[in-house]
Amino acid sequence: MALANSFLLPTKSHLALHVSSPPSKKTLLSTNPSSNFNFNFNKALSSRRWKQSWHVAATADIKAASTLLDGEEDQKVLVEPSSEQERKGEREVADYDWTQEWYPLYLTKNVPHDAPLGLKVYDKNIVLFRDANHQFQCYEDRCPHRLAKLSEGQLIDGRLECLYHGWQFEGEGKCVKIPQLPADAKIPKSACVKTYEVRDSQGVLWVWMSPKTPPNLGKIPWFENFARPGFQDISTTHELPYDHSILLENLMDSAHIPISHDRTDWTAKREDAQPLGFEVTERTDRGFAGWWGREKDGSKPNFLWFEAPCVLQNNREIVDKMVK
Ligand code: FES
């Protein structure tokens, strides 16, 4: 799925992103763009400026850094080289664990109230549902009994019931009912289902994919615009037939817009294809940020920020020339 700002979302993508390498083939895309196009418009006009922005948060495949050896790339990410290292062609890598990250699952308001929702993060099948207390629960989408998909089951009084033999699970994955057991038999601990931590933040449900490490709440991405009074959220959801890394790189790749978006919106004209300048202001082992713009204008009015595995924000400030 993708939450898209139709105003800015490109219609094509065709490039691959090389960041790190979780083991996956197929994905559910989940992006979270937004625009404050209408945000406090009067105030914006009075200041002769308004801003337009989009954010992306996505789950999916990430390709291996091409120079790392098989097996190493899963746990490594390139870090900022010094100019001396770049000159020598040397690169430094840092440890990276793709499971110790938050991944956006769904728009919170769109999670069904009466049925489990099957999703996929990399190669992990998970199931999301609202329990009897209206809390979100996220389990491995695999029944501990005979491995049926729990997402194909049903909700009974806030418990998730497997469609095969009717085992029921609640809360932290505890099995609370096995219809075939004698009344005096105890349900074994091995009947519990594996769980994942989920959090609702700014209208998006995020999942922490590490089964071993406690969730790091400080890592949940925060989009400042969503918290502003008057911010208009126009997020929507789309299923995309490719992984999120392709979408992320497409959204970073402004050079394609004049050509592939020619006349599809008011900003795109093929005759505007030209060199772009990007001034990197921050590089870390999880991403980068910087200002970019047309080289010939000499200005860099756009600010782009990427943070692995799935956050991209692009802000553009436009001066309204109609207001004196
Ligand atoms: S497979 Fe789920 S109850 Fe048997």
Residues whose N, C-alpha, C, O or C-beta is under 5 A from the ligand:
A	BS01	FES	C143 H145 R146 L147 A148 C162 Y164 H165 G166 W167
